[in-house]
Amino acid sequence: MSAQQNSSLPVPLPSTIHYEVPLRILEQKTMKAIPIRGSQQQLVHELMVTLRKAVAQQKRLEETFEQAGLPIEHHWSVETIAGEKPSPPQ
């Protein structure tokens, strides 16, 4: 079944928490634990930039789905069953 035929089912996307948690850990913990101006700090900074770009790209993707009238379903894990309402981890 193609996406055109299956347009009533929501498009599964990762919950934004999957970006936010690692970003906060990197900002609040990792950066404080490594030497200032070290090569590791630059790598951590690059990873933080990449995560921010991923969030922005997902938001743009969600906007295109909304403009096309496609519903979105945020998933917390890959184990979510199709059509089942995802719930946050406990």
BELLINFEN-V887495 format. One record per pair of residues at least 12 apart in sequence whose ideal C-beta (glycine too) atoms are under 10 Angstrom apart, sorted by the first residue. I is the first residue (numbers start at 1). J is the second residue. Records with the same first field share a line. If there is no record, write none. Layout:
I: J  J
This chain:
3: 68  70
6: 70
7: 68  69  70  71
8: 70  71
9: 70  71  73  82  83
10: 65  70  71  72  73  74  75  82  83  85  86
11: 61  62  65  68  70  71  72  73
12: 72  73  74  75  78  80  82  86
13: 58  61  62  65  72  73  74  75
14: 54  58  74  75  76  77  78
15: 73  74  75  76  77  86  88  89
16: 54  55  58  59  62  74
17: 74  76  88  89
18: 51  54  55  58  74  75  76  77
19: 50  51  52  53  54  55  56  58
20: 51  55
21: 51
22: 47  48  51
23: 47  48  50  51  52  54  55
24: 48  51
26: 44  45  47  48  51
27: 44  45  48  51
30: 44  47  48
31: 44  45  48
58: 72  74
62: 74
73: 85  86
74: 86  88
76: 88  89
77: 89
